Amino acid sequence: MFTKFLTPYKNLSKEIWILTLMTLINRAGAMVIPFLSLYLTKSMGFSLSPQVTVIMVFYGLGSLVGSWVGGKLTDKIGYHKVMYVSLFISGFLFVGIQFLETFMQFAIGIFILTAITDLFRPAIYVAMSSYSNEDNRTRSIALVRIAINLGYAVGPAMAGLLIAKLSYSWLFWIDGLTAILASFIIYKFLFQKDIKKKETKEIKRDIVRPYKDVQFIIFWLVIFLCGVSFVQFIEVWPLFYDKIIHLNEQEIGMILALNGFLIFILEMPIVSYVDKKFKHINLILFGLLLFALSFFVLTINQSLTMVIISMVLISIGEIFCFPFSNTYALDLAKKGNEGEYMGFYTMTFAAAFLVAPLGLMIVQNYGFEILWYAATVILIIGLLLTYIMKRKFK
């Protein structure tokens, strides 16, 4: 039984395991972002609208710039250097941002922080593609995602305890120090001269830009719509738990941790089983459907039971949507500018963070239930676009 459980983890490269370890350490220390909206309202005394909303817009702008620049840099100087620089500098920025006091200082600080941290996103996708092959690419992505989600399960739970027992300040220190530690793992085990790009230069004569690739643009729009809804899980759900379900920070951390633990237990076995049996586009469709249901059930009954059901649905939706959408994007990327393609792909989440703060405004003016309906409709539009893409591009 145990041997069967380990089967999906076989035949993955040593470098993928190193990336997984680095990611686990980094994400286990990622405590600031899940509690950012609560920190800004409770500790900094900022208003939910417009101040926190504007800060979240700056967060999205920084992510947008970082993803675009990160993709360009990955193609020019290599993913090893981009990952190392991003993690090392962001570590110091995480420590420093807690000392900002005014609204404008924090808005500018969060923009710089996310611009630097999100240089990392396209680089790690290209690294995963480089360290895997067609047979194990989705499993490699799933393994790194498991590390992200296991870290995300541990991080919020620890963060809730730290806030309850000590203070928010500890979150910034741990976030910064774990990022710096992760950068040293990159430097020690993966930092090497990038492969000479003689072959790449020859391919670049007929290079296709991602913004001119029709199939990629439709796919980008689908992931953007998915991201807009999913960011509500990050930015609004903690507020919902606090104001409507009346949970404290420690309890909120435990609910958020459920997402990470479910993915840790289920993602690799599910991905390994369905990877070669179903078309990836169909798996993405199923994931989007579960996302839509995770928001819709909250309109039925706003209780702790429904919150848990919603969390289970969005967690399983992640398992089907994100690993296969990542693989789908890598498959669409053209040789020679994979970094630009993946930079453009990760900009979907950056753009989502830019637009998603509208969710806070909806909550402020109309309540949580209207936001749940809006997220459901957005995801249904994403489902329809995915189906059109499936029919148009065989």
C-alpha positions in Angstrom: 0.0 0.0 0.0 2.7 2.4 1.0 4.8 1.5 -2.0 1.8 2.2 -4.3 1.5 5.6 -2.6 5.2 6.4 -3.4 4.9 5.4 -7.1 4.0 8.9 -8.4 7.1 10.3 -6.8 9.5 8.1 -8.7 11.6 9.1 -11.7 11.7 12.8 -10.8 15.0 14.6 -11.2 17.2 15.5 -8.2 16.9 19.2 -9.2 13.1 19.0 -8.9 13.5 17.7 -5.4 15.9 20.6 -4.6 13.3 23.1 -6.0 10.7 21.4 -3.8 12.8 21.7 -0.7 13.5 25.3 -1.4 9.8 26.0 -2.1 8.7 24.3 1.1 11.1 26.3 3.3 10.1 29.6 1.5 6.3 28.9 1.6 6.3 27.6 5.2 7.6 31.0 6.2 5.1 32.9 4.0 2.9 34.2 6.7 2.4 37.9 5.8 0.2 37.7 2.7 -2.7 35.5 4.0 -3.1 37.9 7.0 -2.3 41.1 5.1 -5.9 42.5 5.0 -6.3 41.7 8.7 -2.9 43.3 9.6 -3.7 46.4 7.6 -7.1 46.9 9.3 -6.4 45.7 12.8 -2.8 46.6 13.4 -2.2 49.5 11.1 -5.7 50.9 11.5 -6.3 51.4 7.7 -9.9 51.5 6.4 -11.1 48.5 4.3 -12.1 50.9 1.5 -10.4 52.8 0.1 -7.0 52.3 1.9 -6.7 48.5 2.0 -8.3 48.3 -1.5 -5.7 50.7 -2.9 -2.8 48.8 -1.2 -4.0 45.6 -2.8 -4.1 47.4 -6.2 -0.4 48.4 -5.6 0.2 44.7 -4.7 -1.3 43.7 -8.1 0.7 46.3 -10.0 3.9 45.2 -8.4 3.1 41.6 -9.2 2.3 42.6 -12.8 5.6 44.4 -13.3 7.6 41.6 -11.5 6.1 38.8 -13.6 6.7 40.7 -16.9 10.3 41.7 -16.0 11.0 38.2 -14.6 10.0 36.5 -17.8 12.3 38.8 -19.8 15.2 38.3 -17.4 14.8 34.6 -17.4 15.3 34.4 -21.2 18.3 36.8 -21.0 20.3 35.8 -17.9 18.8 32.4 -16.9 16.4 31.1 -14.3 19.0 30.3 -11.7 20.1 34.0 -11.3 16.6 35.3 -11.4 15.4 32.9 -8.6 18.4 33.7 -6.4 18.2 37.5 -6.7 14.4 37.5 -6.2 14.5 35.4 -3.0 17.6 37.1 -1.5 16.4 40.7 -2.0 12.8 40.0 -1.1 13.9 38.5 2.2 15.3 41.9 3.3 12.2 43.7 2.0 9.9 41.5 4.0 11.8 42.3 7.2 11.8 46.0 6.4 8.2 46.5 5.4 6.9 46.1 9.0 8.6 49.4 9.8 6.6 51.5 7.3 4.0 53.6 9.1 1.9 55.7 6.7 -0.6 54.6 4.0 1.5 55.9 1.1 4.7 54.3 2.5 3.0 51.0 2.8 1.5 51.2 -0.7 4.9 52.0 -2.3 6.6 49.4 -0.1 4.2 46.6 -1.1 4.6 47.5 -4.8 8.4 47.2 -4.6 8.1 44.0 -2.5 5.8 42.2 -4.9 7.7 43.4 -8.0 10.8 41.7 -6.6 9.2 38.5 -5.2 7.3 37.9 -8.5 10.4 38.0 -10.6 10.6 34.4 -9.2 7.4 33.1 -10.8 8.3 32.7 -14.5 11.8 31.6 -13.6 10.6 28.6 -11.5 8.3 27.5 -14.3 11.1 27.5 -16.8 13.3 25.7 -14.3 10.7 23.0 -13.8 10.4 22.6 -17.5 14.2 22.3 -17.8 14.5 19.7 -15.0 11.6 17.5 -16.3 10.5 15.7 -19.4 7.2 15.2 -21.2 6.5 12.0 -19.2 6.9 13.6 -15.7 6.4 17.3 -16.3 2.9 17.5 -14.7 4.1 15.3 -11.7 7.1 17.6 -11.3 4.9 20.7 -11.2 2.5 18.9 -8.8 5.4 18.0 -6.5 6.5 21.7 -6.3 2.9 22.7 -5.8 2.6 20.2 -2.9 5.5 22.0 -1.3 3.8 25.3 -1.9 0.6 24.1 -0.3 2.2 22.2 2.5 4.1 25.4 3.3 0.8 27.3 3.0 -0.8 24.8 5.4 1.9 25.2 8.0 2.5 29.0 7.5 -1.0 30.3 8.3 -1.5 27.9 11.2 1.8 29.1 12.7 1.0 32.7 11.8 -2.3 32.4 13.7 -0.5 31.1 16.8 2.2 33.8 16.6 -0.4 36.6 16.2 -2.4 35.2 19.2 0.6 34.7 21.4 3.1 37.3 20.3 2.5 39.9 17.5 2.2 40.5 13.8 5.9 41.6 13.7 7.1 38.0 13.9 5.4 37.2 10.6 7.6 39.7 8.7 10.8 38.4 10.3 10.1 34.7 9.6 8.9 35.6 6.0 12.2 37.4 5.3 14.5 34.9 6.9 13.0 31.9 5.1 13.2 33.7 1.8 16.9 34.3 2.4 17.5 30.7 3.4 15.7 29.5 0.2 18.0 31.8 -1.8 21.1 30.1 -0.3 19.6 26.7 -1.3 19.4 27.9 -4.9 22.9 29.3 -4.8 24.4 26.1 -3.2 22.7 23.4 -5.3 21.3 24.9 -8.5 23.4 28.0 -9.3 25.4 27.2 -12.4 26.2 28.7 -15.8 23.2 28.7 -18.0 23.3 26.6 -21.1 24.8 28.5 -24.1 22.0 29.7 -26.2 23.4 29.0 -29.7 20.5 26.8 -30.6 18.0 29.2 -28.9 19.3 32.1 -31.0 18.7 30.2 -34.2 15.1 29.4 -33.1 14.4 33.0 -32.2 14.4 34.0 -35.9 10.8 32.7 -36.2 9.9 33.5 -32.6 6.2 33.9 -31.7 5.3 36.5 -29.1 2.7 35.3 -26.5 0.5 38.3 -27.0 0.2 37.3 -30.7 -0.6 33.7 -30.0 -4.5 33.5 -30.2 -4.8 30.2 -28.4 -2.5 31.4 -25.6 -4.4 34.7 -25.3 -7.8 32.8 -24.8 -6.1 30.5 -22.3 -4.6 33.6 -20.6 -8.1 35.1 -20.2 -9.5 31.9 -18.7 -6.7 31.7 -16.1 -7.2 35.4 -15.4 -10.9 34.9 -14.7 -10.0 31.9 -12.5 -7.4 34.0 -10.7 -9.7 36.9 -10.1 -12.1 34.5 -8.2 -9.3 32.6 -6.5 -7.7 35.8 -5.1 -10.9 36.3 -3.2 -9.9 33.2 -1.3 -6.7 34.9 -0.3 -7.9 38.4 0.3 -11.6 38.2 1.4 -12.2 34.8 2.9 -10.1 35.6 6.1 -12.3 38.7 6.5 -15.4 36.6 5.9 -14.3 34.1 8.6 -13.7 37.0 11.0 -16.8 39.1 10.5 -19.5 36.5 9.6 -18.3 33.2 11.0 -16.7 34.9 14.0 -13.5 33.0 14.0 -10.3 34.3 15.7 -6.9 34.4 13.9 -5.8 31.0 15.2 -9.0 29.4 13.9 -8.7 31.2 10.6 -5.2 29.8 10.2 -6.5 26.3 10.9 -9.2 26.6 8.2 -6.8 28.0 5.7 -4.4 25.2 6.6 -7.0 22.6 5.5 -6.5 23.7 1.9 -2.8 23.0 2.1 -3.1 19.6 3.8 -5.8 18.4 1.4 -3.5 19.2 -1.5 -0.5 17.6 0.2 -2.4 14.3 0.6 -4.4 14.2 -2.6 -2.7 16.1 -5.4 0.1 13.8 -6.4 -2.0 10.5 -6.5 -4.8 12.3 -8.4 -2.4 14.0 -10.9 -0.5 10.7 -11.5 -3.7 8.8 -12.1 -5.5 11.2 -14.4 -2.4 12.7 -16.3 -2.3 10.2 -19.1 -6.0 9.1 -19.0 -7.7 12.5 -19.8 -7.0 15.5 -21.9 -5.6 18.3 -19.9 -8.2 20.7 -21.2 -10.9 18.5 -19.7 -9.2 18.4 -16.4 -9.0 22.2 -16.3 -12.7 22.4 -17.1 -13.5 20.1 -14.2 -11.3 22.2 -11.9 -13.0 25.4 -12.9 -16.4 23.8 -12.2 -15.3 22.9 -8.7 -14.1 26.5 -8.2 -17.5 27.8 -9.2 -19.2 25.4 -6.8 -16.9 26.5 -3.9 -18.2 30.0 -4.1 -21.8 29.1 -4.9 -22.3 26.9 -1.8 -21.5 30.0 0.3 -24.7 31.6 -1.0 -26.8 28.7 0.3 -25.8 28.9 3.9 -23.1 31.0 5.6 -22.2 28.6 8.3 -19.0 26.9 9.5 -20.1 23.6 7.9 -20.6 25.3 4.5 -17.2 27.0 4.9 -15.5 23.6 5.3 -17.4 22.2 2.3 -16.4 25.3 0.3 -12.8 24.8 1.3 -12.8 21.2 0.2 -14.3 22.1 -3.2 -11.8 24.8 -3.9 -8.9 22.6 -2.8 -9.9 19.7 -5.1 -10.5 22.3 -7.8 -6.9 23.5 -7.4 -5.7 19.9 -7.9 -7.4 19.6 -11.2 -7.0 23.2 -12.5 -3.5 24.5 -11.6 -1.0 21.7 -12.3 -2.6 21.0 -15.6 -3.0 24.7 -16.5 0.7 25.1 -15.8 1.6 22.2 -18.0 -0.7 23.4 -20.7 1.0 26.8 -20.6 4.5 25.2 -20.9 3.2 23.1 -23.8 2.1 26.3 -25.6 5.3 28.1 -24.9 7.7 28.3 -27.9 11.3 27.3 -27.8 13.6 30.2 -27.2 11.2 32.4 -25.3 9.8 30.1 -22.7 10.5 32.8 -20.1 8.5 35.4 -21.9 5.6 33.0 -22.3 5.7 32.0 -18.6 6.1 35.6 -17.6 3.0 36.4 -19.6 1.2 33.4 -18.0 2.1 34.5 -14.4 0.9 38.0 -15.2 -2.6 36.4 -15.2 -2.3 36.2 -11.4 -0.7 39.6 -11.2 -3.6 41.1 -13.2 -6.0 39.2 -11.0 -4.5 40.7 -7.9 -4.9 44.1 -9.6 -8.6 43.6 -10.3 -9.5 41.4 -7.4 -9.6 44.3 -4.7 -12.9 45.2 -6.3 -14.1 42.3 -4.3 -13.3 44.3 -1.1 -15.4 47.2 -2.5 -18.3 44.8 -3.3 -18.2 43.5 0.3 -18.0 47.0 1.7 -21.0 48.2 -0.3 -23.2 45.1 -0.9 -22.0 42.4 1.4 -20.3 39.0 1.1 -23.1 37.2 -0.6 -23.1 39.4 -3.7 -19.4 38.8 -4.1 -20.0 35.0 -4.0 -22.5 35.3 -6.8 -20.2 37.5 -8.8 -17.3 35.0 -8.4 -19.5 32.2 -9.5 -20.6 34.0 -12.7 -17.0 34.9 -13.5 -16.0 31.3 -13.3 -18.9 30.2 -15.5 -17.6 32.6 -18.1 -14.2 31.0 -17.7 -15.8 27.5 -18.2 -17.5 28.7 -21.4 -14.2 30.2 -22.8 -12.4 26.9 -22.0 -15.0 24.9 -23.8 -14.7 27.2 -26.9 -10.9 26.8 -26.8 -11.4 23.1 -26.6 -13.6 23.1 -29.7 -11.6 25.6 -31.7 -8.1 24.2 -31.1 -8.2 20.4 -31.4 
